[in-house]
Amino acid sequence: MSDAKVSKSAQILASVAGLLLIVLGLWGFLKHGASFDVQKRIWQHVVERPGGPMSFRFILQPVMAFLAALHDGIKDARTGRTPYLLRLFTRPRHLGENLSEALRATARIILLALGMDAIYQTVVLRTFYPGEMVVVALLLALLPYMLLRGPISRIARRWLAARNSSRAAGG
């Protein structure tokens, strides 16, 4: 997607989300480091969260990422673009552009994930782990989007081809 077709508000939202991810990630690294114990704590907290308070986030955010992937995957199928994840690996020169596109598509979801995790940490953990917020936001928002967009595009491409062939046959 060219930048001319992207709204100014989408660009600003993506910039804010990206900047927050970077700042919180660096803050978390500087505050807690990246030792094995820190990594173990992060994954332990991530595994414990789906069964605890505010667990609806673990459904809401991936569903929202799915809807964004559905929208963009269908658009990719209609325009004949290479499926998203395949494009990430086969066109490394455009990696920044493709990741920026994913960030624009999921910026609202990432900001929601960061906000909800800040509330969760304050209420439940009674402390603040900024790096952990980044991990949770990426796992619940960006990763599902990136994994689902390509398969959705492939399914939509097949569906559109079948629909067009049945129309051409007069059905």
Secondary structure as the mmCIF struct_conf table of DSSP 4:
data_model
#
loop_
_struct_conf.conf_type_id
_struct_conf.id
_struct_conf.beg_label_comp_id
_struct_conf.beg_label_asym_id
_struct_conf.beg_label_seq_id
_struct_conf.end_label_comp_id
_struct_conf.end_label_asym_id
_struct_conf.end_label_seq_id
HELX_RH_3T_P HELX_RH_3T_P1 ASP A 3 LYS A 5
BEND BEND1 VAL A 6 VAL A 6
HELX_RH_AL_P HELX_RH_AL_P1 LYS A 8 HIS A 32
HELX_RH_AL_P HELX_RH_AL_P2 PHE A 36 GLU A 48
HELX_RH_3T_P HELX_RH_3T_P2 ARG A 49 GLY A 51
BEND BEND2 GLY A 52 GLY A 52
TURN_TY1_P TURN_TY1_P1 PRO A 53 PHE A 56
HELX_RH_AL_P HELX_RH_AL_P3 ARG A 57 THR A 79
TURN_TY1_P TURN_TY1_P2 GLY A 80 GLY A 80
HELX_LH_PP_P HELX_LH_PP_P1 ARG A 81 PRO A 83
HELX_RH_AL_P HELX_RH_AL_P4 TYR A 84 THR A 90
HELX_RH_3T_P HELX_RH_3T_P3 PRO A 92 HIS A 94
HELX_RH_AL_P HELX_RH_AL_P5 LEU A 95 TYR A 120
HELX_RH_PI_P HELX_RH_PI_P1 GLN A 121 LEU A 125
BEND BEND3 ARG A 126 THR A 127
HELX_RH_AL_P HELX_RH_AL_P6 PRO A 130 ALA A 137
HELX_RH_PI_P HELX_RH_PI_P2 LEU A 138 LEU A 142
HELX_RH_AL_P HELX_RH_AL_P7 LEU A 143 ALA A 168
TURN_TY1_P TURN_TY1_P3 ALA A 169 GLY A 170
#
